[in-house]
Amino acid sequence: MEIIFSTHQGVIYQEVIDYFVVNKEDGEFAILNNHIPTISVINEGYIKIICNDTNLYIAVTNALLEFHTNKAVILSQECHVGRSKESALQQLKLIREERLNANRTKEVLYTKNENMLYNELKKAKAGHL
């Protein structure tokens, strides 16, 4: 079977595998070859991929999994590949924290610029005759 992980940045991981196990908030389930078509939402969790007796973990956030005709597509807001569950989840956590901090910085700069513009318009008496 084939598995594809994709985010807004493009395809993160694509491979032919033996099977995979989805671990999410309300439990876990495995998908093997010729499994019935399945759709699942993963708010936060990871997917364990088994290929040739090798395990790989992909931590995901806000993901949609679709499986049919031995092809799994996972569309995720964010994901990270790791050799262990802990490393994948930890790296995903760091990426999310960095993104949140960057967004906070942008919001502060936007607010400062908005205030400067307002003050300049007030000084120029824009809109007054």
N, CA, C and O atoms as CSV, one atom per row, in Angstrom:
chain,resi,resn,atom,element,x,y,z
A,1,MET,N,N,0.840,-1.179,0.000
A,1,MET,CA,C,0.000,0.000,0.000
A,1,MET,C,C,0.882,1.239,0.000
A,1,MET,O,O,2.054,1.194,0.375
A,2,GLU,N,N,0.289,2.342,-0.430
A,2,GLU,CA,C,1.018,3.609,-0.489
A,2,GLU,C,C,0.450,4.560,0.558
A,2,GLU,O,O,-0.752,4.567,0.823
A,3,ILE,N,N,1.340,5.365,1.152
A,3,ILE,CA,C,0.903,6.375,2.114
A,3,ILE,C,C,1.543,7.705,1.739
A,3,ILE,O,O,2.719,7.769,1.381
A,4,ILE,N,N,0.747,8.762,1.827
A,4,ILE,CA,C,1.205,10.102,1.469
A,4,ILE,C,C,0.796,11.067,2.584
A,4,ILE,O,O,-0.369,11.114,2.980
A,5,PHE,N,N,1.765,11.832,3.084
A,5,PHE,CA,C,1.496,12.891,4.054
A,5,PHE,C,C,1.726,14.216,3.366
A,5,PHE,O,O,2.760,14.426,2.732
A,6,SER,N,N,0.753,15.118,3.492
A,6,SER,CA,C,0.859,16.412,2.834
A,6,SER,C,C,0.399,17.517,3.774
A,6,SER,O,O,-0.541,17.342,4.549
A,7,THR,N,N,1.081,18.666,3.693
A,7,THR,CA,C,0.681,19.866,4.424
A,7,THR,C,C,0.552,20.997,3.403
A,7,THR,O,O,0.681,20.770,2.200
A,8,HIS,N,N,0.300,22.201,3.881
A,8,HIS,CA,C,0.224,23.359,2.982
A,8,HIS,C,C,1.562,23.625,2.297
A,8,HIS,O,O,1.619,24.357,1.308
A,9,GLN,N,N,2.643,23.032,2.820
A,9,GLN,CA,C,3.978,23.207,2.229
A,9,GLN,C,C,4.268,22.171,1.155
A,9,GLN,O,O,5.303,22.241,0.492
A,10,GLY,N,N,3.371,21.214,0.975
A,10,GLY,CA,C,3.564,20.174,-0.035
A,10,GLY,C,C,3.656,18.789,0.578
A,10,GLY,O,O,3.338,18.599,1.752
A,11,VAL,N,N,4.091,17.824,-0.217
A,11,VAL,CA,C,4.203,16.445,0.251
A,11,VAL,C,C,5.400,16.334,1.204
A,11,VAL,O,O,6.520,16.701,0.850
A,12,ILE,N,N,5.151,15.826,2.412
A,12,ILE,CA,C,6.184,15.675,3.433
A,12,ILE,C,C,6.794,14.277,3.384
A,12,ILE,O,O,8.000,14.107,3.565
A,13,TYR,N,N,5.953,13.288,3.138
A,13,TYR,CA,C,6.427,11.896,3.131
A,13,TYR,C,C,5.539,11.094,2.196
A,13,TYR,O,O,4.316,11.235,2.221
A,14,GLN,N,N,6.154,10.248,1.365
A,14,GLN,CA,C,5.410,9.376,0.458
A,14,GLN,C,C,6.209,8.098,0.301
A,14,GLN,O,O,7.396,8.134,-0.024
A,15,GLU,N,N,5.546,6.947,0.538
A,15,GLU,CA,C,6.267,5.678,0.505
A,15,GLU,C,C,5.301,4.522,0.321
A,15,GLU,O,O,4.115,4.634,0.632
A,16,VAL,N,N,5.814,3.416,-0.184
A,16,VAL,CA,C,5.070,2.162,-0.216
A,16,VAL,C,C,5.419,1.431,1.084
A,16,VAL,O,O,6.593,1.231,1.395
A,17,ILE,N,N,4.378,1.030,1.848
A,17,ILE,CA,C,4.591,0.455,3.180
A,17,ILE,C,C,3.820,-0.854,3.325
A,17,ILE,O,O,3.030,-1.227,2.457
A,18,ASP,N,N,4.068,-1.551,4.453
A,18,ASP,CA,C,3.338,-2.779,4.750
A,18,ASP,C,C,1.968,-2.468,5.362
A,18,ASP,O,O,0.941,-2.944,4.878
A,19,TYR,N,N,1.965,-1.663,6.432
A,19,TYR,CA,C,0.728,-1.232,7.082
A,19,TYR,C,C,1.037,-0.071,8.008
A,19,TYR,O,O,2.201,0.279,8.207
A,20,PHE,N,N,-0.020,0.538,8.582
A,20,PHE,CA,C,0.196,1.630,9.523
A,20,PHE,C,C,-0.843,1.594,10.635
A,20,PHE,O,O,-1.927,1.030,10.488
A,21,VAL,N,N,-0.472,2.220,11.761
A,21,VAL,CA,C,-1.338,2.293,12.944
A,21,VAL,C,C,-1.566,3.766,13.258
A,21,VAL,O,O,-0.616,4.539,13.386
A,22,VAL,N,N,-2.833,4.144,13.381
A,22,VAL,CA,C,-3.210,5.521,13.706
A,22,VAL,C,C,-3.485,5.607,15.195
A,22,VAL,O,O,-4.304,4.855,15.723
A,23,ASN,N,N,-2.802,6.521,15.876
A,23,ASN,CA,C,-3.024,6.747,17.301
A,23,ASN,C,C,-3.538,8.167,17.447
A,23,ASN,O,O,-2.849,9.129,17.107
A,24,LYS,N,N,-4.776,8.291,17.963
A,24,LYS,CA,C,-5.367,9.617,18.139
A,24,LYS,C,C,-6.016,9.716,19.505
A,24,LYS,O,O,-5.919,8.793,20.314
A,25,GLU,N,N,-6.682,10.841,19.764
A,25,GLU,CA,C,-7.220,11.131,21.097
A,25,GLU,C,C,-8.099,10.022,21.651
A,25,GLU,O,O,-8.027,9.718,22.842
A,26,ASP,N,N,-8.924,9.415,20.816
A,26,ASP,CA,C,-9.901,8.447,21.315
A,26,ASP,C,C,-9.510,6.990,21.056
A,26,ASP,O,O,-10.371,6.111,21.082
A,27,GLY,N,N,-8.233,6.724,20.809
A,27,GLY,CA,C,-7.781,5.346,20.642
A,27,GLY,C,C,-6.922,5.173,19.411
A,27,GLY,O,O,-6.435,6.139,18.823
A,28,GLU,N,N,-6.745,3.905,19.032
A,28,GLU,CA,C,-5.936,3.634,17.858
A,28,GLU,C,C,-6.539,2.520,17.016
A,28,GLU,O,O,-7.317,1.699,17.502
A,29,PHE,N,N,-6.159,2.510,15.744
A,29,PHE,CA,C,-6.600,1.455,14.840
A,29,PHE,C,C,-5.529,1.252,13.778
A,29,PHE,O,O,-4.742,2.155,13.492
A,30,ALA,N,N,-5.510,0.053,13.196
A,30,ALA,CA,C,-4.523,-0.284,12.175
A,30,ALA,C,C,-5.200,-0.396,10.819
A,30,ALA,O,O,-6.369,-0.769,10.721
A,31,ILE,N,N,-4.461,-0.072,9.792
A,31,ILE,CA,C,-4.926,-0.217,8.419
A,31,ILE,C,C,-3.962,-1.166,7.707
A,31,ILE,O,O,-2.764,-0.900,7.614
A,32,LEU,N,N,-4.503,-2.275,7.207
A,32,LEU,CA,C,-3.723,-3.263,6.463
A,32,LEU,C,C,-4.119,-3.208,4.996
A,32,LEU,O,O,-5.072,-2.517,4.636
A,33,ASN,N,N,-3.400,-3.926,4.153
A,33,ASN,CA,C,-3.758,-4.011,2.741
A,33,ASN,C,C,-5.206,-4.472,2.595
A,33,ASN,O,O,-5.691,-5.288,3.379
A,34,ASN,N,N,-5.882,-3.944,1.594
A,34,ASN,CA,C,-7.265,-4.293,1.268
A,34,ASN,C,C,-8.267,-3.969,2.375
A,34,ASN,O,O,-9.328,-4.589,2.451
A,35,HIS,N,N,-7.939,-3.005,3.228
A,35,HIS,CA,C,-8.859,-2.543,4.271
A,35,HIS,C,C,-10.033,-1.834,3.605
A,35,HIS,O,O,-9.896,-1.317,2.496
A,36,ILE,N,N,-11.175,-1.805,4.267
A,36,ILE,CA,C,-12.331,-1.104,3.715
A,36,ILE,C,C,-12.020,0.394,3.640
A,36,ILE,O,O,-11.202,0.884,4.419
A,37,PRO,N,N,-12.646,1.124,2.731
A,37,PRO,CA,C,-12.414,2.569,2.664
A,37,PRO,C,C,-12.722,3.229,4.010
A,37,PRO,O,O,-13.724,2.922,4.656
A,38,THR,N,N,-11.846,4.132,4.411
A,38,THR,CA,C,-11.944,4.749,5.730
A,38,THR,C,C,-11.608,6.231,5.640
A,38,THR,O,O,-10.725,6.648,4.890
A,39,ILE,N,N,-12.342,7.012,6.430
A,39,ILE,CA,C,-12.028,8.431,6.611
A,39,ILE,C,C,-11.990,8.684,8.111
A,39,ILE,O,O,-12.860,8.224,8.850
A,40,SER,N,N,-10.968,9.426,8.557
A,40,SER,CA,C,-10.841,9.712,9.982
A,40,SER,C,C,-10.231,11.090,10.179
A,40,SER,O,O,-9.402,11.533,9.383
A,41,VAL,N,N,-10.644,11.760,11.238
A,41,VAL,CA,C,-10.082,13.055,11.623
A,41,VAL,C,C,-9.141,12.823,12.798
A,41,VAL,O,O,-9.487,12.130,13.754
A,42,ILE,N,N,-7.959,13.405,12.720
A,42,ILE,CA,C,-6.974,13.294,13.801
A,42,ILE,C,C,-6.661,14.710,14.268
A,42,ILE,O,O,-5.932,15.442,13.598
A,43,ASN,N,N,-7.207,15.093,15.404
A,43,ASN,CA,C,-6.922,16.433,15.925
A,43,ASN,C,C,-5.466,16.540,16.344
A,43,ASN,O,O,-4.774,17.494,15.991
A,44,GLU,N,N,-5.011,15.549,17.100
A,44,GLU,CA,C,-3.617,15.501,17.516
A,44,GLU,C,C,-3.269,14.048,17.767
A,44,GLU,O,O,-3.994,13.352,18.478
A,45,GLY,N,N,-2.173,13.579,17.194
A,45,GLY,CA,C,-1.763,12.205,17.384
A,45,GLY,C,C,-0.581,11.865,16.514
A,45,GLY,O,O,0.161,12.746,16.080
A,46,TYR,N,N,-0.406,10.568,16.256
A,46,TYR,CA,C,0.693,10.146,15.401
A,46,TYR,C,C,0.291,8.895,14.637
A,46,TYR,O,O,-0.657,8.195,14.992
A,47,ILE,N,N,1.039,8.643,13.585
A,47,ILE,CA,C,0.817,7.461,12.766
A,47,ILE,C,C,2.122,6.676,12.744
A,47,ILE,O,O,3.175,7.193,12.371
A,48,LYS,N,N,2.024,5.415,13.153
A,48,LYS,CA,C,3.180,4.523,13.150
A,48,LYS,C,C,3.172,3.765,11.829
A,48,LYS,O,O,2.196,3.093,11.494
A,49,ILE,N,N,4.264,3.877,11.086
A,49,ILE,CA,C,4.375,3.242,9.782
A,49,ILE,C,C,5.307,2.043,9.895
A,49,ILE,O,O,6.411,2.157,10.428
A,50,ILE,N,N,4.864,0.898,9.393
A,50,ILE,CA,C,5.672,-0.314,9.427
A,50,ILE,C,C,5.995,-0.703,7.987
A,50,ILE,O,O,5.102,-0.909,7.165
A,51,CYS,N,N,7.289,-0.797,7.705
A,51,CYS,CA,C,7.751,-1.159,6.368
A,51,CYS,C,C,9.027,-1.983,6.511
A,51,CYS,O,O,10.037,-1.494,7.016
A,52,ASN,N,N,8.973,-3.243,6.063
A,52,ASN,CA,C,10.141,-4.136,6.157
A,52,ASN,C,C,10.693,-4.223,7.582
A,52,ASN,O,O,11.903,-4.119,7.784
A,53,ASP,N,N,9.830,-4.409,8.551
A,53,ASP,CA,C,10.193,-4.524,9.969
A,53,ASP,C,C,10.856,-3.271,10.532
A,53,ASP,O,O,11.520,-3.337,11.566
A,54,THR,N,N,10.686,-2.140,9.872
A,54,THR,CA,C,11.211,-0.864,10.353
A,54,THR,C,C,10.029,0.021,10.716
A,54,THR,O,O,9.060,0.121,9.964
A,55,ASN,N,N,10.118,0.665,11.879
A,55,ASN,CA,C,9.058,1.565,12.334
A,55,ASN,C,C,9.471,3.012,12.133
A,55,ASN,O,O,10.626,3.384,12.341
A,56,LEU,N,N,8.511,3.812,11.728
A,56,LEU,CA,C,8.697,5.242,11.570
A,56,LEU,C,C,7.446,5.901,12.135
A,56,LEU,O,O,6.344,5.375,11.977
A,57,TYR,N,N,7.607,7.042,12.789
A,57,TYR,CA,C,6.477,7.729,13.413
A,57,TYR,C,C,6.323,9.111,12.788
A,57,TYR,O,O,7.300,9.831,12.579
A,58,ILE,N,N,5.074,9.463,12.497
A,58,ILE,CA,C,4.786,10.789,11.976
A,58,ILE,C,C,3.724,11.426,12.859
A,58,ILE,O,O,2.576,10.984,12.896
A,59,ALA,N,N,4.136,12.483,13.575
A,59,ALA,CA,C,3.219,13.219,14.450
A,59,ALA,C,C,2.430,14.197,13.594
A,59,ALA,O,O,2.994,14.873,12.733
A,60,VAL,N,N,1.107,14.274,13.835
A,60,VAL,CA,C,0.247,15.136,13.033
A,60,VAL,C,C,-0.659,15.988,13.918
A,60,VAL,O,O,-0.983,15.621,15.047
A,61,THR,N,N,-1.055,17.125,13.375
A,61,THR,CA,C,-2.005,18.022,14.030
A,61,THR,C,C,-3.054,18.424,13.013
A,61,THR,O,O,-2.738,18.755,11.871
A,62,ASN,N,N,-4.312,18.390,13.444
A,62,ASN,CA,C,-5.439,18.783,12.588
A,62,ASN,C,C,-5.354,18.106,11.220
A,62,ASN,O,O,-5.193,18.760,10.190
A,63,ALA,N,N,-5.466,16.790,11.241
A,63,ALA,CA,C,-5.288,16.005,10.018
A,63,ALA,C,C,-6.571,15.297,9.604
A,63,ALA,O,O,-7.437,15.003,10.428
A,64,LEU,N,N,-6.665,15.035,8.317
A,64,LEU,CA,C,-7.743,14.243,7.749
A,64,LEU,C,C,-7.101,13.067,7.027
A,64,LEU,O,O,-6.251,13.258,6.157
A,65,LEU,N,N,-7.507,11.842,7.389
A,65,LEU,CA,C,-6.979,10.638,6.770
A,65,LEU,C,C,-8.044,10.033,5.879
A,65,LEU,O,O,-9.190,9.862,6.294
A,66,GLU,N,N,-7.664,9.712,4.657
A,66,GLU,CA,C,-8.565,9.024,3.735
A,66,GLU,C,C,-7.830,7.801,3.204
A,66,GLU,O,O,-6.705,7.906,2.717
A,67,PHE,N,N,-8.472,6.642,3.300
A,67,PHE,CA,C,-7.884,5.402,2.793
A,67,PHE,C,C,-8.874,4.709,1.865
A,67,PHE,O,O,-10.022,4.468,2.238
A,68,HIS,N,N,-8.423,4.391,0.656
A,68,HIS,CA,C,-9.207,3.546,-0.255
A,68,HIS,C,C,-8.281,3.010,-1.336
A,68,HIS,O,O,-7.278,3.636,-1.677
A,69,THR,N,N,-8.620,1.873,-1.856
A,69,THR,CA,C,-7.844,1.159,-2.890
A,69,THR,C,C,-6.348,1.118,-2.571
A,69,THR,O,O,-5.499,1.416,-3.411
A,70,ASN,N,N,-6.061,0.737,-1.319
A,70,ASN,CA,C,-4.680,0.578,-0.839
A,70,ASN,C,C,-3.827,1.841,-0.975
A,70,ASN,O,O,-2.624,1.769,-1.224
A,71,LYS,N,N,-4.465,2.979,-0.810
A,71,LYS,CA,C,-3.755,4.259,-0.814
A,71,LYS,C,C,-4.288,5.118,0.319
A,71,LYS,O,O,-5.490,5.363,0.418
A,72,ALA,N,N,-3.374,5.576,1.178
A,72,ALA,CA,C,-3.737,6.442,2.299
A,72,ALA,C,C,-3.187,7.836,2.034
A,72,ALA,O,O,-2.011,8.003,1.711
A,73,VAL,N,N,-4.050,8.827,2.175
A,73,VAL,CA,C,-3.637,10.226,2.037
A,73,VAL,C,C,-3.975,10.921,3.338
A,73,VAL,O,O,-5.118,10.884,3.795
A,74,ILE,N,N,-2.972,11.559,3.937
A,74,ILE,CA,C,-3.167,12.299,5.176
A,74,ILE,C,C,-2.869,13.762,4.900
A,74,ILE,O,O,-1.729,14.129,4.618
A,75,LEU,N,N,-3.897,14.595,4.983
A,75,LEU,CA,C,-3.750,16.042,4.825
A,75,LEU,C,C,-3.699,16.625,6.227
A,75,LEU,O,O,-4.627,16.441,7.016
A,76,SER,N,N,-2.624,17.325,6.537
A,76,SER,CA,C,-2.411,17.787,7.900
A,76,SER,C,C,-2.002,19.249,7.926
A,76,SER,O,O,-1.341,19.746,7.014
A,77,GLN,N,N,-2.409,19.923,8.987
A,77,GLN,CA,C,-1.966,21.301,9.170
A,77,GLN,C,C,-0.458,21.311,9.416
A,77,GLN,O,O,0.269,22.131,8.854
A,78,GLU,N,N,-0.004,20.394,10.259
A,78,GLU,CA,C,1.420,20.265,10.549
A,78,GLU,C,C,1.740,18.803,10.798
A,78,GLU,O,O,0.915,18.068,11.340
A,79,CYS,N,N,2.931,18.379,10.404
A,79,CYS,CA,C,3.374,17.028,10.726
A,79,CYS,C,C,4.892,16.976,10.753
A,79,CYS,O,O,5.573,17.811,10.158
A,80,HIS,N,N,5.408,15.968,11.465
A,80,HIS,CA,C,6.853,15.787,11.550
A,80,HIS,C,C,7.177,14.307,11.624
A,80,HIS,O,O,6.508,13.549,12.326
A,81,VAL,N,N,8.212,13.898,10.892
A,81,VAL,CA,C,8.648,12.509,10.832
A,81,VAL,C,C,9.752,12.286,11.857
A,81,VAL,O,O,10.650,13.114,12.006
A,82,GLY,N,N,9.676,11.144,12.572
A,82,GLY,CA,C,10.709,10.806,13.543
A,82,GLY,C,C,10.946,9.308,13.619
A,82,GLY,O,O,10.094,8.512,13.223
A,83,ARG,N,N,12.108,8.930,14.129
A,83,ARG,CA,C,12.438,7.507,14.298
A,83,ARG,C,C,11.741,6.911,15.521
A,83,ARG,O,O,11.569,5.696,15.624
A,84,SER,N,N,11.343,7.790,16.448
A,84,SER,CA,C,10.597,7.324,17.620
A,84,SER,C,C,9.377,8.212,17.800
A,84,SER,O,O,9.329,9.341,17.312
A,85,LYS,N,N,8.401,7.681,18.505
A,85,LYS,CA,C,7.173,8.439,18.770
A,85,LYS,C,C,7.505,9.722,19.517
A,85,LYS,O,O,6.991,10.791,19.191
A,86,GLU,N,N,8.373,9.608,20.527
A,86,GLU,CA,C,8.716,10.754,21.360
A,86,GLU,C,C,9.414,11.850,20.557
A,86,GLU,O,O,9.101,13.030,20.717
A,87,SER,N,N,10.361,11.466,19.691
A,87,SER,CA,C,11.088,12.482,18.919
A,87,SER,C,C,10.160,13.184,17.931
A,87,SER,O,O,10.269,14.395,17.744
A,88,ALA,N,N,9.252,12.448,17.299
A,88,ALA,CA,C,8.312,13.059,16.352
A,88,ALA,C,C,7.387,14.031,17.064
A,88,ALA,O,O,7.180,15.151,16.597
A,89,LEU,N,N,6.824,13.605,18.204
A,89,LEU,CA,C,5.916,14.478,18.950
A,89,LEU,C,C,6.628,15.701,19.506
A,89,LEU,O,O,6.075,16.801,19.484
A,90,GLN,N,N,7.865,15.523,20.012
A,90,GLN,CA,C,8.628,16.637,20.564
A,90,GLN,C,C,8.974,17.656,19.481
A,90,GLN,O,O,8.844,18.861,19.698
A,91,GLN,N,N,9.411,17.179,18.321
A,91,GLN,CA,C,9.758,18.088,17.232
A,91,GLN,C,C,8.524,18.851,16.741
A,91,GLN,O,O,8.606,20.043,16.446
A,92,LEU,N,N,7.382,18.161,16.655
A,92,LEU,CA,C,6.146,18.829,16.250
A,92,LEU,C,C,5.773,19.908,17.256
A,92,LEU,O,O,5.332,20.990,16.869
A,93,LYS,N,N,5.944,19.626,18.534
A,93,LYS,CA,C,5.648,20.603,19.587
A,93,LYS,C,C,6.541,21.834,19.434
A,93,LYS,O,O,6.064,22.961,19.568
A,94,LEU,N,N,7.823,21.632,19.156
A,94,LEU,CA,C,8.746,22.756,18.967
A,94,LEU,C,C,8.356,23.598,17.751
A,94,LEU,O,O,8.391,24.827,17.805
A,95,ILE,N,N,7.988,22.938,16.665
A,95,ILE,CA,C,7.582,23.650,15.452
A,95,ILE,C,C,6.352,24.504,15.731
A,95,ILE,O,O,6.282,25.658,15.308
A,96,ARG,N,N,5.380,23.933,16.444
A,96,ARG,CA,C,4.157,24.686,16.757
A,96,ARG,C,C,4.452,25.877,17.650
A,96,ARG,O,O,3.891,26.953,17.441
A,97,GLU,N,N,5.334,25.708,18.659
A,97,GLU,CA,C,5.694,26.814,19.546
A,97,GLU,C,C,6.385,27.934,18.764
A,97,GLU,O,O,6.098,29.111,18.986
A,98,GLU,N,N,7.293,27.575,17.850
A,98,GLU,CA,C,7.964,28.577,17.024
A,98,GLU,C,C,6.953,29.356,16.179
A,98,GLU,O,O,7.039,30.578,16.061
A,99,ARG,N,N,6.007,28.642,15.602
A,99,ARG,CA,C,5.001,29.304,14.761
A,99,ARG,C,C,4.118,30.232,15.605
A,99,ARG,O,O,3.797,31.338,15.171
A,100,LEU,N,N,3.725,29.794,16.804
A,100,LEU,CA,C,2.909,30.646,17.672
A,100,LEU,C,C,3.668,31.902,18.076
A,100,LEU,O,O,3.107,32.997,18.084
A,101,ASN,N,N,4.954,31.741,18.413
A,101,ASN,CA,C,5.760,32.913,18.780
A,101,ASN,C,C,5.910,33.872,17.614
A,101,ASN,O,O,5.849,35.087,17.802
A,102,ALA,N,N,6.106,33.348,16.416
A,102,ALA,CA,C,6.212,34.207,15.229
A,102,ALA,C,C,4.907,34.960,15.003
A,102,ALA,O,O,4.930,36.146,14.672
A,103,ASN,N,N,3.773,34.292,15.178
A,103,ASN,CA,C,2.474,34.950,15.011
A,103,ASN,C,C,2.265,36.041,16.050
A,103,ASN,O,O,1.721,37.101,15.741
A,104,ARG,N,N,2.698,35.784,17.287
A,104,ARG,CA,C,2.564,36.812,18.341
A,104,ARG,C,C,3.395,38.043,17.983
A,104,ARG,O,O,2.940,39.175,18.147
A,105,THR,N,N,4.610,37.817,17.496
A,105,THR,CA,C,5.481,38.930,17.106
A,105,THR,C,C,4.840,39.735,15.984
A,105,THR,O,O,4.865,40.966,16.013
A,106,LYS,N,N,4.268,39.055,14.996
A,106,LYS,CA,C,3.602,39.752,13.893
A,106,LYS,C,C,2.429,40.583,14.399
A,106,LYS,O,O,2.214,41.701,13.930
A,107,GLU,N,N,1.666,40.047,15.356
A,107,GLU,CA,C,0.517,40.775,15.899
A,107,GLU,C,C,0.962,42.033,16.625
A,107,GLU,O,O,0.325,43.079,16.502
A,108,VAL,N,N,2.061,41.941,17.388
A,108,VAL,CA,C,2.573,43.103,18.113
A,108,VAL,C,C,3.031,44.170,17.123
A,108,VAL,O,O,2.721,45.349,17.292
A,109,LEU,N,N,3.772,43.757,16.083
A,109,LEU,CA,C,4.231,44.713,15.080
A,109,LEU,C,C,3.062,45.350,14.347
A,109,LEU,O,O,3.085,46.551,14.078
A,110,TYR,N,N,2.057,44.581,14.024
A,110,TYR,CA,C,0.874,45.105,13.343
A,110,TYR,C,C,0.188,46.158,14.209
A,110,TYR,O,O,-0.196,47.218,13.716
A,111,THR,N,N,0.036,45.865,15.491
A,111,THR,CA,C,-0.620,46.800,16.408
A,111,THR,C,C,0.192,48.088,16.532
A,111,THR,O,O,-0.380,49.178,16.531
A,112,LYS,N,N,1.515,47.979,16.638
A,112,LYS,CA,C,2.363,49.174,16.722
A,112,LYS,C,C,2.237,50.013,15.459
A,112,LYS,O,O,2.088,51.232,15.536
A,113,ASN,N,N,2.294,49.371,14.300
A,113,ASN,CA,C,2.183,50.106,13.033
A,113,ASN,C,C,0.813,50.751,12.879
A,113,ASN,O,O,0.694,51.861,12.360
A,114,GLU,N,N,-0.207,50.057,13.327
A,114,GLU,CA,C,-1.559,50.611,13.259
A,114,GLU,C,C,-1.671,51.861,14.132
A,114,GLU,O,O,-2.278,52.852,13.728
A,115,ASN,N,N,-1.088,51.811,15.319
A,115,ASN,CA,C,-1.109,52.980,16.210
A,115,ASN,C,C,-0.325,54.148,15.631
A,115,ASN,O,O,-0.758,55.296,15.724
A,116,MET,N,N,0.844,53.855,15.026
A,116,MET,CA,C,1.635,54.923,14.408
A,116,MET,C,C,0.850,55.576,13.272
A,116,MET,O,O,0.839,56.801,13.155
A,117,LEU,N,N,0.202,54.779,12.444
A,117,LEU,CA,C,-0.580,55.315,11.337
A,117,LEU,C,C,-1.726,56.190,11.860
A,117,LEU,O,O,-1.982,57.273,11.334
A,118,TYR,N,N,-2.402,55.710,12.888
A,118,TYR,CA,C,-3.500,56.477,13.478
A,118,TYR,C,C,-2.998,57.826,13.992
A,118,TYR,O,O,-3.631,58.856,13.759
A,119,ASN,N,N,-1.871,57.820,14.684
A,119,ASN,CA,C,-1.318,59.071,15.225
A,119,ASN,C,C,-0.899,60.023,14.115
A,119,ASN,O,O,-1.110,61.231,14.231
A,120,GLU,N,N,-0.308,59.503,13.036
A,120,GLU,CA,C,0.098,60.345,11.909
A,120,GLU,C,C,-1.127,60.954,11.216
A,120,GLU,O,O,-1.110,62.123,10.831
A,121,LEU,N,N,-2.188,60.156,11.061
A,121,LEU,CA,C,-3.417,60.684,10.464
A,121,LEU,C,C,-4.023,61.775,11.339
A,121,LEU,O,O,-4.556,62.765,10.838
A,122,LYS,N,N,-3.936,61.580,12.642
A,122,LYS,CA,C,-4.468,62.560,13.585
A,122,LYS,C,C,-3.670,63.867,13.508
A,122,LYS,O,O,-4.244,64.955,13.521
A,123,LYS,N,N,-2.333,63.745,13.428
A,123,LYS,CA,C,-1.483,64.935,13.314
A,123,LYS,C,C,-1.739,65.689,12.019
A,123,LYS,O,O,-1.737,66.919,11.995
A,124,ALA,N,N,-1.957,64.947,10.951
A,124,ALA,CA,C,-2.177,65.581,9.646
A,124,ALA,C,C,-3.602,66.121,9.525
A,124,ALA,O,O,-3.947,66.774,8.540
A,125,LYS,N,N,-4.410,65.845,10.520
A,125,LYS,CA,C,-5.803,66.271,10.525
A,125,LYS,C,C,-6.546,65.779,9.291
A,125,LYS,O,O,-7.355,66.484,8.688
A,126,ALA,N,N,-6.232,64.531,8.944
A,126,ALA,CA,C,-6.878,63.904,7.777
A,126,ALA,C,C,-8.362,63.742,8.061
A,126,ALA,O,O,-8.761,63.307,9.142
A,127,GLY,N,N,-9.177,64.102,7.065
A,127,GLY,CA,C,-10.615,63.980,7.218
A,127,GLY,C,C,-11.283,65.206,7.790
A,127,GLY,O,O,-12.509,65.249,7.896
A,128,HIS,N,N,-10.482,66.234,8.172
A,128,HIS,CA,C,-11.037,67.490,8.707
A,128,HIS,C,C,-10.905,68.583,7.667
A,128,HIS,O,O,-9.885,68.692,6.985
A,129,LEU,N,N,-11.946,69.391,7.554
A,129,LEU,CA,C,-11.914,70.512,6.605
A,129,LEU,C,C,-11.528,71.793,7.285
A,129,LEU,O,O,-11.452,72.837,6.637
